[in-house]
Amino acid sequence: MTKNAHVPVPTPETAHFWEGTRQNELRLQKCRSCSEIYFPPRPFCPACSSQAVDVIRASGKGIIHTFIISNYRTPGFEPPYSIAVVELEEGPRILSNIVGCEQSSDAIRMEMPVKAAFEPLTDEITLVKFTPAGQP
């Protein structure tokens, strides 16, 4: 666990997401009116503005839409580290890190299949990151 890290603070709108990550689940929201599945969490559907939304458990599978390898020092990260936009199997995109592999463009590539991995930051906050789908 990391000391002095920038720790996210759950809100009423994001509480279900953080509860899910603590249980090693990636949770999204799905609109009952138009069936849109979306992220980040919010109390209404971004497609139709309906407040009739459900929380669903996502597969945790996706592909890398885009990424960078950063060599800059920042709290909580030891360079080099990747920052990626992962397109989830359910449709939404999520900004995260790719872990469990060499941090290079030889090991990480566009459209590479990935799966969710959960990293406890504190007793209350677990981050969702992604590993190559072929990793254990």
N, CA, C and O atoms as CSV, one atom per row, in Angstrom:
chain,resi,resn,atom,element,x,y,z
A,1,MET,N,N,0.842,-1.177,0.000
A,1,MET,CA,C,0.000,0.000,0.000
A,1,MET,C,C,0.887,1.240,0.000
A,1,MET,O,O,1.979,1.234,0.569
A,2,THR,N,N,0.416,2.287,-0.632
A,2,THR,CA,C,1.219,3.465,-0.844
A,2,THR,C,C,0.892,4.557,0.173
A,2,THR,O,O,-0.270,4.911,0.373
A,3,LYS,N,N,1.928,5.078,0.806
A,3,LYS,CA,C,1.735,6.227,1.686
A,3,LYS,C,C,1.796,7.494,0.848
A,3,LYS,O,O,2.444,7.527,-0.199
A,4,ASN,N,N,1.116,8.539,1.316
A,4,ASN,CA,C,1.138,9.853,0.677
A,4,ASN,C,C,0.612,9.845,-0.756
A,4,ASN,O,O,0.872,10.789,-1.502
A,5,ALA,N,N,-0.105,8.825,-1.153
A,5,ALA,CA,C,-0.665,8.782,-2.506
A,5,ALA,C,C,-1.900,9.668,-2.571
A,5,ALA,O,O,-2.533,9.965,-1.557
A,6,HIS,N,N,-2.216,10.070,-3.760
A,6,HIS,CA,C,-3.453,10.816,-3.974
A,6,HIS,C,C,-4.580,9.794,-3.978
A,6,HIS,O,O,-4.727,9.024,-4.927
A,7,VAL,N,N,-5.362,9.789,-2.928
A,7,VAL,CA,C,-6.391,8.772,-2.734
A,7,VAL,C,C,-7.743,9.323,-3.168
A,7,VAL,O,O,-8.162,10.371,-2.677
A,8,PRO,N,N,-8.445,8.628,-4.092
A,8,PRO,CA,C,-9.789,9.066,-4.481
A,8,PRO,C,C,-10.731,9.085,-3.284
A,8,PRO,O,O,-10.597,8.287,-2.356
A,9,VAL,N,N,-11.679,10.004,-3.322
A,9,VAL,CA,C,-12.676,10.122,-2.266
A,9,VAL,C,C,-14.034,9.747,-2.859
A,9,VAL,O,O,-14.548,10.463,-3.719
A,10,PRO,N,N,-14.625,8.631,-2.408
A,10,PRO,CA,C,-15.935,8.240,-2.929
A,10,PRO,C,C,-17.003,9.296,-2.642
A,10,PRO,O,O,-16.980,9.965,-1.610
A,11,THR,N,N,-17.926,9.423,-3.573
A,11,THR,CA,C,-19.092,10.296,-3.419
A,11,THR,C,C,-20.319,9.395,-3.462
A,11,THR,O,O,-20.185,8.210,-3.769
A,12,PRO,N,N,-21.498,9.907,-3.169
A,12,PRO,CA,C,-22.695,9.060,-3.297
A,12,PRO,C,C,-22.841,8.460,-4.704
A,12,PRO,O,O,-23.324,7.338,-4.851
A,13,GLU,N,N,-22.425,9.207,-5.737
A,13,GLU,CA,C,-22.541,8.724,-7.117
A,13,GLU,C,C,-21.511,7.643,-7.449
A,13,GLU,O,O,-21.758,6.812,-8.323
A,14,THR,N,N,-20.353,7.638,-6.764
A,14,THR,CA,C,-19.286,6.686,-7.087
A,14,THR,C,C,-19.135,5.574,-6.057
A,14,THR,O,O,-18.301,4.687,-6.239
A,15,ALA,N,N,-19.906,5.593,-4.995
A,15,ALA,CA,C,-19.762,4.608,-3.908
A,15,ALA,C,C,-19.875,3.176,-4.425
A,15,ALA,O,O,-19.095,2.316,-4.015
A,16,HIS,N,N,-20.839,2.900,-5.325
A,16,HIS,CA,C,-20.992,1.535,-5.857
A,16,HIS,C,C,-19.740,1.081,-6.603
A,16,HIS,O,O,-19.373,-0.093,-6.534
A,17,PHE,N,N,-19.083,1.991,-7.312
A,17,PHE,CA,C,-17.874,1.655,-8.049
A,17,PHE,C,C,-16.755,1.243,-7.095
A,17,PHE,O,O,-16.109,0.215,-7.298
A,18,TRP,N,N,-16.526,2.050,-6.049
A,18,TRP,CA,C,-15.453,1.769,-5.088
A,18,TRP,C,C,-15.760,0.538,-4.246
A,18,TRP,O,O,-14.843,-0.200,-3.885
A,19,GLU,N,N,-17.018,0.301,-3.930
A,19,GLU,CA,C,-17.395,-0.930,-3.219
A,19,GLU,C,C,-17.087,-2.136,-4.105
A,19,GLU,O,O,-16.616,-3.164,-3.620
A,20,GLY,N,N,-17.352,-2.007,-5.391
A,20,GLY,CA,C,-17.056,-3.083,-6.332
A,20,GLY,C,C,-15.570,-3.369,-6.441
A,20,GLY,O,O,-15.158,-4.529,-6.412
A,21,THR,N,N,-14.760,-2.326,-6.567
A,21,THR,CA,C,-13.326,-2.568,-6.707
A,21,THR,C,C,-12.752,-3.244,-5.463
A,21,THR,O,O,-11.839,-4.064,-5.566
A,22,ARG,N,N,-13.287,-2.901,-4.283
A,22,ARG,CA,C,-12.841,-3.581,-3.049
A,22,ARG,C,C,-13.158,-5.074,-3.099
A,22,ARG,O,O,-12.483,-5.876,-2.454
A,23,GLN,N,N,-14.183,-5.444,-3.863
A,23,GLN,CA,C,-14.581,-6.857,-4.007
A,23,GLN,C,C,-14.044,-7.459,-5.318
A,23,GLN,O,O,-14.511,-8.504,-5.772
A,24,ASN,N,N,-13.057,-6.778,-5.912
A,24,ASN,CA,C,-12.457,-7.223,-7.183
A,24,ASN,C,C,-13.489,-7.342,-8.300
A,24,ASN,O,O,-13.455,-8.275,-9.102
A,25,GLU,N,N,-14.401,-6.381,-8.335
A,25,GLU,CA,C,-15.415,-6.290,-9.386
A,25,GLU,C,C,-15.338,-4.917,-10.037
A,25,GLU,O,O,-15.134,-3.909,-9.360
A,26,LEU,N,N,-15.499,-4.883,-11.339
A,26,LEU,CA,C,-15.608,-3.632,-12.060
A,26,LEU,C,C,-17.090,-3.393,-12.305
A,26,LEU,O,O,-17.739,-4.165,-13.011
A,27,ARG,N,N,-17.622,-2.333,-11.728
A,27,ARG,CA,C,-19.055,-2.040,-11.841
A,27,ARG,C,C,-19.292,-0.828,-12.734
A,27,ARG,O,O,-18.613,0.192,-12.625
A,28,LEU,N,N,-20.269,-0.969,-13.614
A,28,LEU,CA,C,-20.690,0.094,-14.515
A,28,LEU,C,C,-22.153,0.388,-14.239
A,28,LEU,O,O,-22.775,-0.248,-13.388
A,29,GLN,N,N,-22.698,1.353,-14.963
A,29,GLN,CA,C,-24.118,1.651,-14.850
A,29,GLN,C,C,-24.782,1.425,-16.204
A,29,GLN,O,O,-24.183,1.657,-17.254
A,30,LYS,N,N,-26.038,0.966,-16.157
A,30,LYS,CA,C,-26.811,0.724,-17.368
A,30,LYS,C,C,-28.168,1.391,-17.232
A,30,LYS,O,O,-28.860,1.228,-16.227
A,31,CYS,N,N,-28.534,2.140,-18.254
A,31,CYS,CA,C,-29.809,2.847,-18.267
A,31,CYS,C,C,-30.944,1.878,-18.572
A,31,CYS,O,O,-30.868,1.092,-19.517
A,32,ARG,N,N,-32.002,1.943,-17.756
A,32,ARG,CA,C,-33.181,1.104,-17.995
A,32,ARG,C,C,-34.031,1.638,-19.142
A,32,ARG,O,O,-34.825,0.895,-19.720
A,33,SER,N,N,-33.874,2.926,-19.480
A,33,SER,CA,C,-34.685,3.517,-20.544
A,33,SER,C,C,-34.125,3.261,-21.937
A,33,SER,O,O,-34.869,2.914,-22.855
A,34,CYS,N,N,-32.800,3.434,-22.098
A,34,CYS,CA,C,-32.224,3.311,-23.445
A,34,CYS,C,C,-31.146,2.229,-23.559
A,34,CYS,O,O,-30.593,2.020,-24.639
A,35,SER,N,N,-30.847,1.545,-22.462
A,35,SER,CA,C,-29.865,0.452,-22.407
A,35,SER,C,C,-28.413,0.893,-22.550
A,35,SER,O,O,-27.533,0.046,-22.701
A,36,GLU,N,N,-28.140,2.187,-22.506
A,36,GLU,CA,C,-26.763,2.688,-22.560
A,36,GLU,C,C,-26.000,2.195,-21.328
A,36,GLU,O,O,-26.502,2.277,-20.207
A,37,ILE,N,N,-24.780,1.682,-21.544
A,37,ILE,CA,C,-23.887,1.315,-20.444
A,37,ILE,C,C,-22.812,2.384,-20.413
A,37,ILE,O,O,-22.213,2.693,-21.444
A,38,TYR,N,N,-22.559,2.954,-19.235
A,38,TYR,CA,C,-21.655,4.095,-19.199
A,38,TYR,C,C,-20.704,4.103,-18.003
A,38,TYR,O,O,-20.906,3.419,-16.999
A,39,PHE,N,N,-19.661,4.913,-18.165
A,39,PHE,CA,C,-18.647,5.202,-17.160
A,39,PHE,C,C,-18.088,6.558,-17.547
A,39,PHE,O,O,-17.917,6.819,-18.738
A,40,PRO,N,N,-17.797,7.425,-16.605
A,40,PRO,CA,C,-17.782,7.282,-15.157
A,40,PRO,C,C,-19.186,7.331,-14.549
A,40,PRO,O,O,-20.152,7.726,-15.202
A,41,PRO,N,N,-19.271,6.914,-13.272
A,41,PRO,CA,C,-20.563,6.899,-12.582
A,41,PRO,C,C,-21.191,8.293,-12.501
A,41,PRO,O,O,-20.504,9.296,-12.312
A,42,ARG,N,N,-22.500,8.319,-12.649
A,42,ARG,CA,C,-23.286,9.548,-12.469
A,42,ARG,C,C,-24.732,9.152,-12.221
A,42,ARG,O,O,-25.129,8.033,-12.547
A,43,PRO,N,N,-25.517,10.039,-11.658
A,43,PRO,CA,C,-26.886,9.665,-11.261
A,43,PRO,C,C,-27.897,9.634,-12.402
A,43,PRO,O,O,-29.072,9.346,-12.175
A,44,PHE,N,N,-27.457,9.928,-13.630
A,44,PHE,CA,C,-28.383,9.929,-14.763
A,44,PHE,C,C,-27.645,9.439,-16.007
A,44,PHE,O,O,-26.418,9.506,-16.081
A,45,CYS,N,N,-28.395,8.954,-16.963
A,45,CYS,CA,C,-27.828,8.443,-18.203
A,45,CYS,C,C,-27.295,9.596,-19.062
A,45,CYS,O,O,-28.024,10.558,-19.305
A,46,PRO,N,N,-26.052,9.523,-19.523
A,46,PRO,CA,C,-25.523,10.599,-20.366
A,46,PRO,C,C,-26.144,10.609,-21.767
A,46,PRO,O,O,-26.047,11.614,-22.471
A,47,ALA,N,N,-26.779,9.508,-22.180
A,47,ALA,CA,C,-27.377,9.435,-23.515
A,47,ALA,C,C,-28.786,10.015,-23.560
A,47,ALA,O,O,-29.139,10.717,-24.507
A,48,CYS,N,N,-29.609,9.720,-22.518
A,48,CYS,CA,C,-31.018,10.145,-22.571
A,48,CYS,C,C,-31.462,10.925,-21.334
A,48,CYS,O,O,-32.610,11.366,-21.268
A,49,SER,N,N,-30.574,11.103,-20.355
A,49,SER,CA,C,-30.837,11.852,-19.114
A,49,SER,C,C,-31.773,11.153,-18.133
A,49,SER,O,O,-32.166,11.748,-17.130
A,50,SER,N,N,-32.132,9.911,-18.405
A,50,SER,CA,C,-32.989,9.175,-17.485
A,50,SER,C,C,-32.258,8.914,-16.172
A,50,SER,O,O,-31.049,8.685,-16.153
A,51,GLN,N,N,-33.004,8.954,-15.088
A,51,GLN,CA,C,-32.437,8.623,-13.782
A,51,GLN,C,C,-32.713,7.155,-13.422
A,51,GLN,O,O,-32.376,6.710,-12.325
A,52,ALA,N,N,-33.323,6.414,-14.341
A,52,ALA,CA,C,-33.616,4.998,-14.125
A,52,ALA,C,C,-32.392,4.184,-14.560
A,52,ALA,O,O,-32.318,3.697,-15.688
A,53,VAL,N,N,-31.446,4.051,-13.641
A,53,VAL,CA,C,-30.197,3.354,-13.963
A,53,VAL,C,C,-29.938,2.232,-12.965
A,53,VAL,O,O,-30.318,2.314,-11.797
A,54,ASP,N,N,-29.287,1.191,-13.450
A,54,ASP,CA,C,-28.894,0.063,-12.614
A,54,ASP,C,C,-27.383,-0.044,-12.592
A,54,ASP,O,O,-26.709,0.393,-13.525
A,55,VAL,N,N,-26.856,-0.622,-11.538
A,55,VAL,CA,C,-25.440,-0.931,-11.452
A,55,VAL,C,C,-25.272,-2.371,-11.912
A,55,VAL,O,O,-25.974,-3.266,-11.441
A,56,ILE,N,N,-24.327,-2.596,-12.844
A,56,ILE,CA,C,-24.075,-3.935,-13.355
A,56,ILE,C,C,-22.609,-4.314,-13.127
A,56,ILE,O,O,-21.740,-3.449,-13.019
A,57,ARG,N,N,-22.358,-5.602,-13.056
A,57,ARG,CA,C,-20.993,-6.090,-12.944
A,57,ARG,C,C,-20.450,-6.283,-14.356
A,57,ARG,O,O,-21.023,-7.024,-15.155
A,58,ALA,N,N,-19.343,-5.613,-14.653
A,58,ALA,CA,C,-18.718,-5.725,-15.972
A,58,ALA,C,C,-17.842,-6.968,-16.031
A,58,ALA,O,O,-17.466,-7.527,-15.000
A,59,SER,N,N,-17.528,-7.388,-17.230
A,59,SER,CA,C,-16.677,-8.569,-17.420
A,59,SER,C,C,-15.238,-8.306,-16.999
A,59,SER,O,O,-14.517,-9.235,-16.636
A,60,GLY,N,N,-14.818,-7.052,-17.045
A,60,GLY,CA,C,-13.426,-6.715,-16.748
A,60,GLY,C,C,-12.516,-6.898,-17.948
A,60,GLY,O,O,-11.305,-6.701,-17.845
A,61,LYS,N,N,-13.093,-7.277,-19.097
A,61,LYS,CA,C,-12.311,-7.485,-20.313
A,61,LYS,C,C,-12.397,-6.264,-21.211
A,61,LYS,O,O,-13.403,-5.554,-21.224
A,62,GLY,N,N,-11.331,-6.029,-21.960
A,62,GLY,CA,C,-11.329,-4.912,-22.891
A,62,GLY,C,C,-10.127,-4.968,-23.810
A,62,GLY,O,O,-9.381,-5.948,-23.832
A,63,ILE,N,N,-9.953,-3.894,-24.571
A,63,ILE,CA,C,-8.782,-3.745,-25.427
A,63,ILE,C,C,-8.203,-2.354,-25.196
A,63,ILE,O,O,-8.910,-1.428,-24.801
A,64,ILE,N,N,-6.920,-2.228,-25.446
A,64,ILE,CA,C,-6.279,-0.920,-25.313
A,64,ILE,C,C,-6.663,-0.078,-26.514
A,64,ILE,O,O,-6.372,-0.433,-27.656
A,65,HIS,N,N,-7.317,1.038,-26.247
A,65,HIS,CA,C,-7.718,1.968,-27.304
A,65,HIS,C,C,-6.529,2.861,-27.672
A,65,HIS,O,O,-6.249,3.086,-28.849
A,66,THR,N,N,-5.837,3.364,-26.647
A,66,THR,CA,C,-4.640,4.181,-26.832
A,66,THR,C,C,-3.846,4.157,-25.537
A,66,THR,O,O,-4.389,3.840,-24.479
A,67,PHE,N,N,-2.555,4.492,-25.614
A,67,PHE,CA,C,-1.724,4.488,-24.414
A,67,PHE,C,C,-0.466,5.326,-24.629
A,67,PHE,O,O,-0.094,5.658,-25.754
A,68,ILE,N,N,0.166,5.650,-23.514
A,68,ILE,CA,C,1.492,6.267,-23.544
A,68,ILE,C,C,2.334,5.578,-22.475
A,68,ILE,O,O,1.803,5.014,-21.518
A,69,ILE,N,N,3.638,5.632,-22.648
A,69,ILE,CA,C,4.577,5.197,-21.624
A,69,ILE,C,C,5.192,6.478,-21.079
A,69,ILE,O,O,5.808,7.243,-21.822
A,70,SER,N,N,5.025,6.708,-19.787
A,70,SER,CA,C,5.546,7.922,-19.160
A,70,SER,C,C,6.841,7.624,-18.408
A,70,SER,O,O,6.970,6.595,-17.744
A,71,ASN,N,N,7.775,8.526,-18.524
A,71,ASN,CA,C,9.038,8.441,-17.793
A,71,ASN,C,C,9.158,9.543,-16.752
A,71,ASN,O,O,10.232,9.760,-16.190
A,72,TYR,N,N,8.042,10.244,-16.493
A,72,TYR,CA,C,8.036,11.314,-15.508
A,72,TYR,C,C,7.747,10.780,-14.120
A,72,TYR,O,O,6.922,9.881,-13.954
A,73,ARG,N,N,8.415,11.322,-13.133
A,73,ARG,CA,C,8.157,10.954,-11.739
A,73,ARG,C,C,6.884,11.660,-11.284
A,73,ARG,O,O,6.691,12.850,-11.532
A,74,THR,N,N,6.037,10.914,-10.626
A,74,THR,CA,C,4.810,11.472,-10.055
A,74,THR,C,C,4.469,10.630,-8.831
A,74,THR,O,O,4.789,9.442,-8.802
A,75,PRO,N,N,3.825,11.218,-7.815
A,75,PRO,CA,C,3.521,10.451,-6.599
A,75,PRO,C,C,2.778,9.155,-6.905
A,75,PRO,O,O,1.781,9.156,-7.627
A,76,GLY,N,N,3.275,8.050,-6.350
A,76,GLY,CA,C,2.621,6.760,-6.499
A,76,GLY,C,C,3.066,5.955,-7.706
A,76,GLY,O,O,2.641,4.811,-7.864
A,77,PHE,N,N,3.909,6.516,-8.561
A,77,PHE,CA,C,4.346,5.826,-9.772
A,77,PHE,C,C,5.867,5.897,-9.904
A,77,PHE,O,O,6.485,6.942,-9.702
A,78,GLU,N,N,6.436,4.766,-10.246
A,78,GLU,CA,C,7.867,4.689,-10.516
A,78,GLU,C,C,8.041,4.539,-12.029
A,78,GLU,O,O,7.567,3.558,-12.602
A,79,PRO,N,N,8.716,5.499,-12.692
A,79,PRO,CA,C,8.861,5.386,-14.139
A,79,PRO,C,C,9.743,4.200,-14.540
A,79,PRO,O,O,10.624,3.790,-13.784
A,80,PRO,N,N,9.501,3.659,-15.726
A,80,PRO,CA,C,8.415,4.007,-16.650
A,80,PRO,C,C,7.099,3.340,-16.238
A,80,PRO,O,O,7.108,2.277,-15.617
A,81,TYR,N,N,5.986,3.957,-16.579
A,81,TYR,CA,C,4.662,3.404,-16.316
A,81,TYR,C,C,3.747,3.798,-17.468
A,81,TYR,O,O,3.967,4.805,-18.140
A,82,SER,N,N,2.729,2.994,-17.681
A,82,SER,CA,C,1.809,3.244,-18.785
A,82,SER,C,C,0.525,3.896,-18.286
A,82,SER,O,O,0.056,3.651,-17.175
A,83,ILE,N,N,-0.012,4.727,-19.147
A,83,ILE,CA,C,-1.330,5.320,-18.948
A,83,ILE,C,C,-2.119,4.951,-20.198
A,83,ILE,O,O,-1.701,5.256,-21.315
A,84,ALA,N,N,-3.259,4.293,-20.008
A,84,ALA,CA,C,-4.003,3.781,-21.157
A,84,ALA,C,C,-5.484,4.093,-21.066
A,84,ALA,O,O,-6.050,4.207,-19.979
A,85,VAL,N,N,-6.091,4.228,-22.223
A,85,VAL,CA,C,-7.545,4.260,-22.338
A,85,VAL,C,C,-7.938,2.859,-22.786
A,85,VAL,O,O,-7.575,2.414,-23.875
A,86,VAL,N,N,-8.687,2.174,-21.927
A,86,VAL,CA,C,-9.138,0.817,-22.218
A,86,VAL,C,C,-10.603,0.873,-22.619
A,86,VAL,O,O,-11.439,1.423,-21.902
A,87,GLU,N,N,-10.899,0.294,-23.776
A,87,GLU,CA,C,-12.282,0.175,-24.220
A,87,GLU,C,C,-12.815,-1.145,-23.686
A,87,GLU,O,O,-12.374,-2.220,-24.091
A,88,LEU,N,N,-13.767,-1.045,-22.773
A,88,LEU,CA,C,-14.314,-2.236,-22.131
A,88,LEU,C,C,-15.205,-3.017,-23.092
A,88,LEU,O,O,-15.778,-2.453,-24.024
A,89,GLU,N,N,-15.311,-4.309,-22.854
A,89,GLU,CA,C,-16.159,-5.192,-23.663
A,89,GLU,C,C,-17.595,-4.652,-23.733
A,89,GLU,O,O,-18.274,-4.819,-24.746
A,90,GLU,N,N,-18.050,-4.009,-22.660
A,90,GLU,CA,C,-19.415,-3.482,-22.591
A,90,GLU,C,C,-19.580,-2.151,-23.328
A,90,GLU,O,O,-20.704,-1.682,-23.501
A,91,GLY,N,N,-18.460,-1.527,-23.770
A,91,GLY,CA,C,-18.553,-0.296,-24.547
A,91,GLY,C,C,-17.846,0.912,-23.970
A,91,GLY,O,O,-17.108,1.573,-24.700
A,92,PRO,N,N,-18.033,1.241,-22.682
A,92,PRO,CA,C,-17.387,2.443,-22.156
A,92,PRO,C,C,-15.860,2.339,-22.177
A,92,PRO,O,O,-15.294,1.248,-22.237
A,93,ARG,N,N,-15.224,3.485,-22.127
A,93,ARG,CA,C,-13.766,3.562,-22.035
A,93,ARG,C,C,-13.390,4.052,-20.643
A,93,ARG,O,O,-14.097,4.858,-20.038
A,94,ILE,N,N,-12.260,3.549,-20.148
A,94,ILE,CA,C,-11.804,3.898,-18.808
A,94,ILE,C,C,-10.304,4.200,-18.882
A,94,ILE,O,O,-9.555,3.484,-19.547
A,95,LEU,N,N,-9.876,5.248,-18.205
A,95,LEU,CA,C,-8.472,5.631,-18.117
A,95,LEU,C,C,-7.846,4.879,-16.958
A,95,LEU,O,O,-8.358,4.919,-15.840
A,96,SER,N,N,-6.741,4.192,-17.220
A,96,SER,CA,C,-6.127,3.367,-16.190
A,96,SER,C,C,-4.664,3.134,-16.526
A,96,SER,O,O,-4.090,3.822,-17.370
A,97,ASN,N,N,-4.072,2.163,-15.863
A,97,ASN,CA,C,-2.683,1.779,-16.099
A,97,ASN,C,C,-2.637,0.331,-16.554
A,97,ASN,O,O,-3.499,-0.474,-16.201
A,98,ILE,N,N,-1.620,0.012,-17.342
A,98,ILE,CA,C,-1.357,-1.365,-17.737
A,98,ILE,C,C,-0.230,-1.862,-16.843
A,98,ILE,O,O,0.828,-1.239,-16.761
A,99,VAL,N,N,-0.461,-2.981,-16.177
A,99,VAL,CA,C,0.517,-3.542,-15.241
A,99,VAL,C,C,0.742,-5.013,-15.594
A,99,VAL,O,O,0.034,-5.578,-16.429
A,100,GLY,N,N,1.732,-5.622,-14.950
A,100,GLY,CA,C,1.963,-7.046,-15.160
A,100,GLY,C,C,2.728,-7.372,-16.425
A,100,GLY,O,O,2.742,-8.521,-16.868
A,101,CYS,N,N,3.370,-6.361,-17.015
A,101,CYS,CA,C,4.186,-6.586,-18.199
A,101,CYS,C,C,5.236,-5.483,-18.271
A,101,CYS,O,O,5.168,-4.488,-17.550
A,102,GLU,N,N,6.199,-5.680,-19.149
A,102,GLU,CA,C,7.221,-4.654,-19.375
A,102,GLU,C,C,6.533,-3.363,-19.812
A,102,GLU,O,O,5.580,-3.392,-20.590
A,103,GLN,N,N,7.013,-2.256,-19.317
A,103,GLN,CA,C,6.422,-0.964,-19.651
A,103,GLN,C,C,7.117,-0.390,-20.878
A,103,GLN,O,O,7.905,0.552,-20.788
A,104,SER,N,N,6.805,-0.982,-22.024
A,104,SER,CA,C,7.400,-0.548,-23.291
A,104,SER,C,C,6.395,-0.772,-24.411
A,104,SER,O,O,5.438,-1.533,-24.269
A,105,SER,N,N,6.637,-0.090,-25.533
A,105,SER,CA,C,5.743,-0.273,-26.677
A,105,SER,C,C,5.999,-1.600,-27.384
A,105,SER,O,O,5.280,-1.949,-28.320
A,106,ASP,N,N,7.018,-2.345,-26.945
A,106,ASP,CA,C,7.202,-3.713,-27.448
A,106,ASP,C,C,6.229,-4.667,-26.756
A,106,ASP,O,O,5.767,-5.635,-27.360
A,107,ALA,N,N,5.921,-4.390,-25.488
A,107,ALA,CA,C,5.053,-5.271,-24.698
A,107,ALA,C,C,3.599,-4.812,-24.689
A,107,ALA,O,O,2.692,-5.633,-24.554
A,108,ILE,N,N,3.372,-3.523,-24.830
A,108,ILE,CA,C,2.020,-2.946,-24.803
A,108,ILE,C,C,1.736,-2.409,-26.197
A,108,ILE,O,O,2.558,-1.703,-26.781
A,109,ARG,N,N,0.565,-2.750,-26.724
A,109,ARG,CA,C,0.247,-2.300,-28.075
A,109,ARG,C,C,-1.245,-1.951,-28.197
A,109,ARG,O,O,-2.075,-2.377,-27.394
A,110,MET,N,N,-1.540,-1.184,-29.204
A,110,MET,CA,C,-2.920,-0.805,-29.487
A,110,MET,C,C,-3.746,-2.058,-29.775
A,110,MET,O,O,-3.254,-3.000,-30.397
A,111,GLU,N,N,-4.999,-2.067,-29.322
A,111,GLU,CA,C,-5.966,-3.154,-29.512
A,111,GLU,C,C,-5.560,-4.453,-28.825
A,111,GLU,O,O,-6.118,-5.510,-29.119
A,112,MET,N,N,-4.585,-4.381,-27.906
A,112,MET,CA,C,-4.174,-5.571,-27.154
A,112,MET,C,C,-5.275,-5.925,-26.158
A,112,MET,O,O,-5.750,-5.051,-25.433
A,113,PRO,N,N,-5.687,-7.196,-26.109
A,113,PRO,CA,C,-6.689,-7.610,-25.125
A,113,PRO,C,C,-6.123,-7.501,-23.704
A,113,PRO,O,O,-4.984,-7.889,-23.442
A,114,VAL,N,N,-6.934,-6.971,-22.804
A,114,VAL,CA,C,-6.546,-6.805,-21.400
A,114,VAL,C,C,-7.688,-7.241,-20.500
A,114,VAL,O,O,-8.830,-7.389,-20.936
A,115,LYS,N,N,-7.348,-7.445,-19.224
A,115,LYS,CA,C,-8.377,-7.771,-18.234
A,115,LYS,C,C,-8.098,-6.977,-16.967
A,115,LYS,O,O,-6.960,-6.593,-16.698
A,116,ALA,N,N,-9.140,-6.738,-16.202
A,116,ALA,CA,C,-9.032,-5.931,-14.985
A,116,ALA,C,C,-8.186,-6.639,-13.939
A,116,ALA,O,O,-8.238,-7.860,-13.787
A,117,ALA,N,N,-7.409,-5.843,-13.227
A,117,ALA,CA,C,-6.627,-6.299,-12.072
A,117,ALA,C,C,-6.868,-5.272,-10.983
A,117,ALA,O,O,-6.987,-4.081,-11.273
A,118,PHE,N,N,-6.942,-5.705,-9.750
A,118,PHE,CA,C,-7.314,-4.806,-8.662
A,118,PHE,C,C,-6.151,-4.653,-7.696
A,118,PHE,O,O,-5.554,-5.635,-7.255
A,119,GLU,N,N,-5.837,-3.393,-7.372
A,119,GLU,CA,C,-4.689,-3.068,-6.533
A,119,GLU,C,C,-5.144,-2.235,-5.337
A,119,GLU,O,O,-5.510,-1.071,-5.502
A,120,PRO,N,N,-5.126,-2.819,-4.130
A,120,PRO,CA,C,-5.499,-2.040,-2.942
A,120,PRO,C,C,-4.549,-0.857,-2.750
A,120,PRO,O,O,-3.329,-1.006,-2.800
A,121,LEU,N,N,-5.129,0.304,-2.531
A,121,LEU,CA,C,-4.357,1.514,-2.263
A,121,LEU,C,C,-4.400,1.822,-0.771
A,121,LEU,O,O,-3.391,2.182,-0.164
A,122,THR,N,N,-5.604,1.671,-0.190
A,122,THR,CA,C,-5.820,1.833,1.249
A,122,THR,C,C,-6.800,0.728,1.653
A,122,THR,O,O,-7.183,-0.096,0.823
A,123,ASP,N,N,-7.201,0.710,2.912
A,123,ASP,CA,C,-8.203,-0.260,3.347
A,123,ASP,C,C,-9.554,-0.009,2.683
A,123,ASP,O,O,-10.360,-0.932,2.560
A,124,GLU,N,N,-9.811,1.215,2.259
A,124,GLU,CA,C,-11.097,1.577,1.672
A,124,GLU,C,C,-11.091,1.681,0.150
A,124,GLU,O,O,-12.129,1.501,-0.487
A,125,ILE,N,N,-9.931,1.970,-0.437
A,125,ILE,CA,C,-9.854,2.234,-1.876
A,125,ILE,C,C,-8.974,1.197,-2.566
A,125,ILE,O,O,-7.812,1.006,-2.208
A,126,THR,N,N,-9.559,0.530,-3.572
A,126,THR,CA,C,-8.843,-0.397,-4.436
A,126,THR,C,C,-8.934,0.154,-5.853
A,126,THR,O,O,-10.019,0.465,-6.344
A,127,LEU,N,N,-7.786,0.269,-6.496
A,127,LEU,CA,C,-7.744,0.794,-7.861
A,127,LEU,C,C,-7.931,-0.331,-8.869
A,127,LEU,O,O,-7.524,-1.468,-8.630
A,128,VAL,N,N,-8.553,-0.001,-9.999
A,128,VAL,CA,C,-8.654,-0.966,-11.094
A,128,VAL,C,C,-7.570,-0.588,-12.109
A,128,VAL,O,O,-7.478,0.550,-12.570
A,129,LYS,N,N,-6.767,-1.583,-12.430
A,129,LYS,CA,C,-5.739,-1.451,-13.463
A,129,LYS,C,C,-5.975,-2.611,-14.415
A,129,LYS,O,O,-6.892,-3.404,-14.204
A,130,PHE,N,N,-5.163,-2.724,-15.458
A,130,PHE,CA,C,-5.365,-3.783,-16.435
A,130,PHE,C,C,-4.066,-4.505,-16.736
A,130,PHE,O,O,-2.994,-3.900,-16.743
A,131,THR,N,N,-4.172,-5.813,-16.985
A,131,THR,CA,C,-3.037,-6.642,-17.354
A,131,THR,C,C,-3.317,-7.260,-18.719
A,131,THR,O,O,-4.474,-7.385,-19.119
A,132,PRO,N,N,-2.268,-7.645,-19.434
A,132,PRO,CA,C,-2.509,-8.348,-20.697
A,132,PRO,C,C,-3.398,-9.570,-20.438
A,132,PRO,O,O,-3.222,-10.264,-19.436
A,133,ALA,N,N,-4.333,-9.829,-21.324
A,133,ALA,CA,C,-5.330,-10.888,-21.110
A,133,ALA,C,C,-4.713,-12.255,-20.965
A,133,ALA,O,O,-5.322,-13.125,-20.343
A,134,GLY,N,N,-3.530,-12.490,-21.510
A,134,GLY,CA,C,-2.884,-13.783,-21.400
A,134,GLY,C,C,-2.186,-14.011,-20.066
A,134,GLY,O,O,-1.681,-15.106,-19.821
A,135,GLN,N,N,-2.148,-12.994,-19.193
A,135,GLN,CA,C,-1.468,-13.102,-17.894
A,135,GLN,C,C,-2.381,-13.785,-16.881
A,135,GLN,O,O,-3.604,-13.706,-16.996
A,136,PRO,N,N,-1.781,-14.469,-15.866
A,136,PRO,CA,C,-2.614,-15.126,-14.830
A,136,PRO,C,C,-3.373,-14.133,-13.975
A,136,PRO,O,O,-4.108,-14.531,-13.071
